Structure formats: C-alpha cells, structure tokens
Amino acid sequence: MVRMVRLSQGLMRWWSHKSPHLRMYHQWSPPPLTSSQEEVKHHIVDLRSDTVTKPTDGMKKAMMEALLGDDVYREDPTVSELENRMIHLTGKEAALFVPSGTMGNLISSWWYTTSHYSNIS
C-alpha cells in the first residue's frame, strides 16, 4: 500500500508500508480544469459564516424588529415557536432546538449513556 501526504508549497510525499524509510517527494500541481468544471466553478455558492458577509438593509431591519428573549429560560418566542412547530409535526410531547447535528448527537449520546439502567461496553 502506498501512502500519500500533501505537503505545503505543492509538494507531495509518498511511501510504501513495506519500506517506510524510503520517501519520495514530487512537485504537485492540480490538473487543468475542463470546460464543464470551469462552468461549475462560476456557479459556486459561498456558504461561509456571517463574519464574511454583509447584511442587506432588509436583513438589518428584520434583526432590529425581531422579538428577543433568552431561550434557556423559554423567553425567546422564535425558538419556542420553532419547538412548538416540531412538536406538532412529529407528534411528540416536546421538542428541543439544537443548531447542529453534532450537538444533537452529543445530547442524545449523553442522555442514553448516563442512565442508571444501561451500560455501554
């Protein structure tokens, strides 16, 4: 098996598991784009965080008019409305909003592994 590692400044390093002491370096550069890849390149949507985007006037107005509250104390009407909508859609007794799938997985893992009646080995 050959392993490859991309190093800084476009260098590639590879070696075989049979002879890890033998390492070879090669100058790497990406292949040229085809015409279809060039077209896709111009249609890429930038989904970076809001730290690099500037809100429009309409967005600023919506932020200024938004109802505020602390969701931890169930004072945020927007989060409460979202949770109530999920209760209705899923037919469950309650819902909890978490901003990411990772956070949801972490909470559910914690919930199921801290029970006194179960043990994960």
PEQUI-V511021 format. One record per pair of residues at least 12 apart in sequence whose ideal C-beta (glycine too) atoms are under 10 Angstrom apart, sorted by the first residue. I is the first residue (numbers start at 1). J is the second residue. If there is no record, write none. Layout:
i->I j->J
i->I j->J
This chain:
i->1 j->15
i->1 j->16
i->1 j->17
i->1 j->18
i->2 j->14
i->2 j->15
i->2 j->16
i->2 j->17
i->2 j->18
i->2 j->24
i->3 j->15
i->3 j->16
i->3 j->17
i->3 j->20
i->3 j->23
i->4 j->26
i->4 j->28
i->5 j->23
i->6 j->28
i->7 j->25
i->7 j->28
i->9 j->27
i->9 j->28
i->10 j->26
i->10 j->27
i->10 j->28
i->10 j->29
i->10 j->30
i->11 j->25
i->11 j->26
i->11 j->27
i->11 j->28
i->12 j->24
i->12 j->25
i->12 j->26
i->12 j->27
i->12 j->28
i->12 j->29
i->13 j->25
i->13 j->26
i->13 j->28
i->14 j->26
i->66 j->78
i->67 j->81
i->71 j->83
i->71 j->97
i->76 j->97
i->78 j->97
i->79 j->96
i->79 j->97
i->80 j->97
i->82 j->95
i->82 j->97
i->83 j->95
i->83 j->96
i->83 j->97
